[in-house]
Amino acid sequence: MSAQTRRLAVMAAVLVAIAIGFHLLTGSFLTAENLYNIAQQTAVVGIVASGMALVIVARQIDLAVGSLLGAVGVLMAWLQYTQGWSVAASLAAGLGLALAVGLFQGWLSAVVGIPSFVVTLGGLVSLRGVAFLIADGKTQPVSEPWLLALGGGIDGSLGERGSWLLGVGLVALLWGWQAVQRRAQQRAGGMPGDIRHELLKGGLAALAVFGSIAVFNAYKIEGQEQGQGLPLPLVIWVAVVLLLGFVARHTRFGRYVYAIGGNPDAARLAGIPVRRVMIQLNLLLAALVALAAVVAMARLNAGANSMGTGMELTVIAAAVIGGVSLAGGSGSVGGTVLGALIIQCIDSGLLLTDVGIGWRMVVLGQVLVAAVVFDRVVQK
């Protein structure tokens, strides 16, 4: 078992311990309703954290993601409500704004040579101002039914049958990919991994998928006979994690990102187009922020300039807690799932135990510090 796998196993054990501990204190933490709400609430942070993981792996940082989310979200809602644009046109405009900002910040960091910390710190302040100026600080409601469904809620889920079908398809995809990888290793003359270890991983993956679906199907809103099933924000989040996980591990772009994070000078001397990769990373993260802005706007039923406030620190914390090293060169996209869930479970559990917002902020801040300390210990 690799060091990264062991670390993820430790984080998974911590998540389980947190959930059990809060359930013993409150008696309601592990209910289907609370877990359903946690999944929806974590999705926005999780989507952005999956992209932030690759940015940190490449020894960069982005402090402007929260402000960019607010600017993109309020722009899309303002175009729909005040300007009368169609939903599709407003979403395209929001994506365009996000990509323009990502391209500009990536150019400043990769080409001009300004540290990403400085560039995105300026973006954090400026884009929050842009979010206020777009609609003059006014909240802009949205009402398109299919758009609101993307935020979850009563109509924003797959239902029982759709959830089971998606779960079976996902498990079949994971098992098929395991078999493809094993055959590829054999054809290349390598030594495939222990078959028992592979079966254990496949079995645990299936147990996690089907167990989650059973929990979400158990959540029934009053007056409905069928369970809610998987919330759409969670489905979007899982799709993003699977896609970026594949990109990070099995594409040239992903190998370039890890090589740059391991040693930027060596990567440049090896012929890797460092500047181009860095700009592409910024564009990728910007696109994910735009997607998260759509989900956040749908959850709030509106676009507000306060959307995403403070989210940049939560996103970075999710990546670090999930095993991404701040020194760059190591970490995984999948680990951000555990990191985001740990943060949200702590926040939700403290809320259920009537802990005030001040103390919740104190605890979450120290959790980030503890994660960094743990990272340093592992590095040594």
C-alpha positions as CSV (number, residue, x, y, z in Angstrom):
1,M,0.0,0.0,0.0
2,S,1.4,3.4,-1.0
3,A,1.9,6.3,1.4
4,Q,-0.8,8.2,-0.4
5,T,-3.3,5.3,0.0
6,R,-2.4,4.9,3.6
7,R,-3.0,8.6,4.2
8,L,-6.4,8.5,2.5
9,A,-7.3,5.5,4.6
10,V,-6.4,7.5,7.7
11,M,-8.6,10.4,6.5
12,A,-11.5,8.0,5.8
13,A,-11.1,6.6,9.3
14,V,-11.1,10.2,10.7
15,L,-14.3,11.0,8.8
16,V,-16.1,7.9,10.1
17,A,-15.0,8.7,13.7
18,I,-16.3,12.3,13.3
19,A,-19.6,11.1,12.1
20,I,-20.0,8.5,14.8
21,G,-18.9,10.9,17.5
22,F,-21.4,13.6,16.5
23,H,-24.2,11.0,16.2
24,L,-23.6,9.8,19.7
25,L,-23.8,13.5,20.9
26,T,-26.8,14.5,18.9
27,G,-28.6,11.3,17.9
28,S,-29.5,12.8,14.5
29,F,-26.2,13.2,12.7
30,L,-26.3,9.9,10.8
31,T,-30.0,10.2,9.7
32,A,-30.8,10.1,6.0
33,E,-32.0,13.6,6.0
34,N,-28.9,15.1,7.6
35,L,-26.6,13.1,5.3
36,Y,-28.6,14.2,2.3
37,N,-28.2,17.8,3.3
38,I,-24.5,17.4,4.0
39,A,-24.0,16.0,0.5
40,Q,-25.7,18.9,-1.1
41,Q,-23.9,21.5,1.0
42,T,-20.5,20.0,0.3
43,A,-20.9,19.8,-3.5
44,V,-20.0,23.4,-4.3
45,V,-16.8,23.4,-2.2
46,G,-16.0,19.9,-3.5
47,I,-16.3,20.9,-7.2
48,V,-13.8,23.8,-6.8
49,A,-11.5,21.8,-4.5
50,S,-11.0,19.1,-7.1
51,G,-9.5,21.8,-9.4
52,M,-7.7,23.5,-6.6
53,A,-5.9,20.2,-5.9
54,L,-4.2,20.2,-9.3
55,V,-3.3,23.9,-8.9
56,I,-1.6,23.2,-5.5
57,V,0.1,20.1,-6.9
58,A,1.7,22.4,-9.5
59,R,3.0,24.7,-6.6
60,Q,0.5,27.4,-7.3
61,I,-2.5,28.8,-5.3
62,D,-5.7,30.6,-6.1
63,L,-7.2,32.9,-3.5
64,A,-9.8,34.4,-5.9
65,V,-12.1,31.4,-6.4
66,G,-14.7,32.6,-3.9
67,S,-14.9,36.1,-5.3
68,L,-14.9,34.8,-8.8
69,L,-17.8,32.5,-7.9
70,G,-19.7,35.4,-6.5
71,A,-19.1,37.6,-9.6
72,V,-20.1,34.8,-12.0
73,G,-23.2,33.8,-10.0
74,V,-24.6,37.3,-9.7
75,L,-23.8,38.0,-13.4
76,M,-25.8,35.0,-14.6
77,A,-28.7,35.8,-12.3
78,W,-28.6,39.5,-13.3
79,L,-28.7,38.7,-17.0
80,Q,-31.7,36.4,-16.5
81,Y,-33.7,38.6,-14.1
82,T,-32.9,42.1,-15.1
83,Q,-31.8,41.9,-18.7
84,G,-34.2,39.1,-19.8
85,W,-31.5,36.9,-21.3
86,S,-32.2,33.2,-21.8
87,V,-30.7,30.8,-19.3
88,A,-28.4,29.3,-21.8
89,A,-27.0,32.7,-22.9
90,S,-26.6,33.8,-19.3
91,L,-24.7,30.6,-18.4
92,A,-22.4,31.1,-21.4
93,A,-21.7,34.7,-20.3
94,G,-20.8,33.5,-16.8
95,L,-18.5,30.9,-18.2
96,G,-16.9,33.5,-20.5
97,L,-16.3,35.8,-17.5
98,A,-14.7,33.0,-15.5
99,L,-12.4,31.9,-18.4
100,A,-11.4,35.5,-19.1
101,V,-10.4,36.0,-15.5
102,G,-8.6,32.6,-15.4
103,L,-6.7,33.5,-18.6
104,F,-5.7,36.9,-17.3
105,Q,-4.5,35.6,-14.0
106,G,-2.7,32.6,-15.6
107,W,-0.9,35.0,-18.0
108,L,0.2,37.2,-15.2
109,S,1.6,34.2,-13.2
110,A,3.0,32.1,-16.0
111,V,4.2,34.7,-18.5
112,V,4.8,37.9,-16.6
113,G,6.2,35.9,-13.6
114,I,4.1,37.5,-10.8
115,P,3.6,35.0,-8.0
116,S,0.1,33.4,-8.1
117,F,-0.4,34.4,-4.4
118,V,-0.2,38.1,-5.3
119,V,-2.2,37.9,-8.5
120,T,-5.1,36.0,-6.9
121,L,-5.0,38.0,-3.7
122,G,-5.7,41.1,-5.9
123,G,-8.4,39.1,-7.7
124,L,-10.0,38.2,-4.3
125,V,-10.6,41.9,-3.6
126,S,-11.3,43.2,-7.1
127,L,-13.7,40.4,-8.1
128,R,-15.7,40.9,-4.9
129,G,-16.1,44.5,-6.0
130,V,-17.1,43.4,-9.5
131,A,-19.8,41.1,-8.0
132,F,-21.2,44.1,-6.1
133,L,-21.1,46.4,-9.1
134,I,-22.8,44.1,-11.6
135,A,-26.2,44.4,-9.8
136,D,-25.5,47.3,-7.5
137,G,-25.4,44.9,-4.6
138,K,-29.0,43.7,-5.2
139,T,-29.9,40.0,-5.0
140,Q,-31.1,38.7,-8.3
141,P,-33.7,35.9,-8.2
142,V,-33.8,33.0,-10.7
143,S,-36.9,30.9,-11.5
144,E,-36.1,28.5,-14.3
145,P,-37.2,25.0,-12.9
146,W,-34.5,22.9,-14.6
147,L,-31.9,25.3,-13.4
148,L,-33.1,25.3,-9.8
149,A,-33.1,21.5,-9.9
150,L,-29.3,21.5,-10.3
151,G,-29.1,22.9,-6.7
152,G,-30.9,19.9,-5.2
153,G,-34.0,20.3,-3.1
154,I,-37.3,18.5,-3.6
155,D,-37.1,18.2,-7.4
156,G,-33.3,18.2,-7.6
157,S,-32.6,14.5,-7.3
158,L,-32.6,11.3,-9.4
159,G,-35.2,9.4,-7.4
160,E,-34.8,5.8,-6.3
161,R,-34.8,4.0,-9.7
162,G,-32.5,6.6,-11.3
163,S,-30.1,6.4,-8.4
164,W,-29.8,2.6,-8.5
165,L,-29.3,2.6,-12.3
166,L,-26.5,5.2,-12.0
167,G,-24.9,3.3,-9.1
168,V,-24.8,0.1,-11.1
169,G,-23.4,1.9,-14.1
170,L,-20.7,3.6,-11.9
171,V,-19.7,0.3,-10.2
172,A,-19.5,-1.4,-13.6
173,L,-17.3,1.4,-14.9
174,L,-15.0,1.2,-11.9
175,W,-14.6,-2.6,-12.1
176,G,-14.1,-2.4,-15.9
177,W,-11.4,0.2,-15.5
178,Q,-9.7,-2.0,-13.0
179,A,-9.7,-4.9,-15.4
180,V,-8.4,-2.7,-18.3
181,Q,-5.6,-1.4,-16.1
182,R,-4.6,-4.9,-15.0
183,R,-4.5,-6.2,-18.6
184,A,-2.5,-3.1,-19.7
185,Q,0.1,-3.9,-17.0
186,Q,0.3,-7.5,-18.2
187,R,0.7,-6.6,-21.9
188,A,3.5,-4.1,-20.9
189,G,5.4,-6.9,-19.2
190,G,4.9,-5.4,-15.7
191,M,3.9,-7.2,-12.6
192,P,0.2,-6.6,-11.9
193,G,-0.9,-5.9,-8.3
194,D,-2.2,-8.5,-5.9
195,I,-5.6,-9.7,-7.2
196,R,-6.9,-9.9,-3.6
197,H,-6.0,-6.2,-3.1
198,E,-7.7,-5.3,-6.4
199,L,-10.8,-7.3,-5.3
200,L,-10.8,-5.6,-2.0
201,K,-10.7,-2.1,-3.6
202,G,-13.5,-3.0,-6.0
203,G,-15.6,-4.4,-3.2
204,L,-15.1,-1.3,-1.0
205,A,-16.0,0.9,-3.9
206,A,-19.2,-1.0,-4.6
207,L,-20.1,-0.9,-0.9
208,A,-19.5,2.8,-0.7
209,V,-21.6,3.5,-3.8
210,F,-24.5,1.2,-3.0
211,G,-24.5,2.2,0.7
212,S,-24.7,5.9,-0.2
213,I,-27.6,5.2,-2.6
214,A,-29.5,3.2,0.1
215,V,-29.1,6.1,2.6
216,F,-30.3,8.7,0.1
217,N,-33.2,6.6,-1.0
218,A,-34.2,6.3,2.6
219,Y,-34.8,10.0,2.8
220,K,-38.4,10.7,2.0
221,I,-40.0,14.1,2.0
222,E,-43.4,14.2,3.7
223,G,-46.2,13.3,1.2
224,Q,-43.9,11.4,-1.1
225,E,-43.9,7.6,-1.3
226,Q,-40.5,7.3,-3.1
227,G,-37.2,8.3,-1.6
228,Q,-35.2,11.3,-2.9
229,G,-32.2,9.3,-4.2
230,L,-29.0,11.0,-5.2
231,P,-29.1,14.8,-5.1
232,L,-28.0,16.4,-8.4
233,P,-25.3,18.5,-6.9
234,L,-23.7,15.3,-5.6
235,V,-24.0,13.7,-9.0
236,I,-22.3,16.7,-10.6
237,W,-19.5,16.7,-8.0
238,V,-18.8,12.9,-8.5
239,A,-18.7,13.4,-12.2
240,V,-16.1,16.2,-11.9
241,V,-14.0,14.2,-9.5
242,L,-14.0,11.1,-11.7
243,L,-13.1,13.2,-14.8
244,L,-10.3,15.1,-13.1
245,G,-9.0,12.0,-11.5
246,F,-8.7,10.4,-14.9
247,V,-7.0,13.5,-16.3
248,A,-4.5,13.7,-13.4
249,R,-3.5,10.0,-13.5
250,H,-3.8,9.0,-17.2
251,T,-3.1,11.9,-19.5
252,R,-0.1,13.8,-20.6
253,F,-1.5,17.0,-19.0
254,G,-1.8,15.3,-15.7
255,R,1.8,14.0,-15.8
256,Y,3.0,17.5,-16.7
257,V,1.2,19.0,-13.7
258,Y,2.9,16.6,-11.3
259,A,6.3,17.0,-13.0
260,I,6.0,20.8,-12.7
261,G,5.1,20.5,-9.0
262,G,7.9,18.1,-8.3
263,N,10.6,20.4,-9.9
264,P,9.6,23.3,-12.2
265,D,13.2,23.8,-13.4
266,A,13.7,20.2,-14.3
267,A,10.3,20.1,-16.0
268,R,11.3,23.1,-18.1
269,L,14.6,21.5,-19.0
270,A,12.8,18.3,-19.9
271,G,10.8,20.2,-22.6
272,I,7.5,20.5,-20.7
273,P,5.7,23.6,-21.8
274,V,5.4,25.0,-18.2
275,R,3.8,28.3,-19.1
276,R,1.1,26.7,-21.3
277,V,0.3,24.1,-18.7
278,M,0.0,26.8,-16.0
279,I,-2.4,28.8,-18.1
280,Q,-4.4,25.7,-18.8
281,L,-4.6,25.0,-15.1
282,N,-6.0,28.4,-14.5
283,L,-8.6,28.0,-17.2
284,L,-9.6,24.6,-15.8
285,L,-10.1,25.9,-12.3
286,A,-12.1,28.9,-13.7
287,A,-14.4,26.6,-15.6
288,L,-15.0,24.6,-12.4
289,V,-15.7,27.8,-10.5
290,A,-18.3,28.7,-13.1
291,L,-19.9,25.2,-12.7
292,A,-19.9,25.6,-8.9
293,A,-21.5,29.1,-9.3
294,V,-24.4,27.5,-11.3
295,V,-25.0,25.0,-8.5
296,A,-24.7,27.6,-5.7
297,M,-27.1,30.0,-7.6
298,A,-29.6,27.1,-8.0
299,R,-29.3,26.2,-4.3
300,L,-30.0,29.8,-3.3
301,N,-32.7,30.4,-6.0
302,A,-30.8,33.7,-6.6
303,G,-27.5,35.3,-7.4
304,A,-26.0,37.5,-4.7
305,N,-22.7,39.4,-4.5
306,S,-22.0,37.6,-1.2
307,M,-21.9,34.2,-2.8
308,G,-18.6,32.4,-2.2
309,T,-17.4,34.7,0.6
310,G,-14.6,33.0,2.5
311,M,-14.8,29.9,0.2
312,E,-11.2,30.1,-0.9
313,L,-9.9,29.1,2.5
314,T,-12.4,26.2,2.8
315,V,-11.4,25.0,-0.7
316,I,-7.7,25.1,0.1
317,A,-8.4,23.4,3.4
318,A,-10.3,20.6,1.7
319,A,-7.4,20.0,-0.7
320,V,-4.8,20.0,2.1
321,I,-6.8,17.8,4.5
322,G,-7.4,15.4,1.5
323,G,-3.7,14.8,1.1
324,V,-2.5,17.5,-1.3
325,S,0.9,18.8,-0.2
326,L,1.4,22.6,-0.1
327,A,5.0,21.9,-1.2
328,G,3.6,20.6,-4.5
329,G,4.2,17.5,-6.5
330,S,1.9,15.1,-4.5
331,G,-1.7,14.6,-3.8
332,S,-4.8,13.3,-5.5
333,V,-8.1,14.7,-6.7
334,G,-10.0,11.9,-5.0
335,G,-8.6,13.0,-1.6
336,T,-10.4,16.3,-1.8
337,V,-13.7,14.4,-1.4
338,L,-12.6,13.3,2.0
339,G,-11.3,16.7,2.9
340,A,-14.5,18.5,1.9
341,L,-16.6,16.0,3.7
342,I,-14.5,16.2,6.9
343,I,-14.9,20.0,6.9
344,Q,-18.6,19.9,6.3
345,C,-19.3,17.1,8.8
346,I,-17.4,19.1,11.5
347,D,-19.4,22.2,10.7
348,S,-22.7,20.4,10.5
349,G,-22.0,18.5,13.7
350,L,-21.1,21.6,15.6
351,L,-24.2,23.2,14.4
352,L,-26.4,20.3,15.6
353,T,-24.7,20.6,19.0
354,D,-25.7,24.3,19.2
355,V,-22.1,25.6,18.9
356,G,-22.0,29.3,17.9
357,I,-20.6,30.5,14.6
358,G,-17.5,32.0,16.3
359,W,-16.4,28.7,17.9
360,R,-17.2,26.8,14.6
361,M,-14.8,29.1,12.8
362,V,-12.1,28.6,15.5
363,V,-12.4,24.8,15.2
364,L,-12.4,24.8,11.4
365,G,-9.3,27.0,11.3
366,Q,-7.4,24.7,13.7
367,V,-8.5,21.7,11.7
368,L,-6.6,23.3,8.7
369,V,-3.6,23.9,10.9
370,A,-3.7,20.3,12.1
371,A,-3.8,19.1,8.5
372,V,-0.7,21.1,7.5
373,V,1.1,19.8,10.6
374,F,0.1,16.2,9.6
375,D,1.4,16.9,6.1
376,R,4.8,18.1,7.4
377,V,5.1,15.0,9.6
378,V,4.3,12.7,6.6
379,Q,6.9,14.6,4.4
380,K,9.6,14.1,7.0
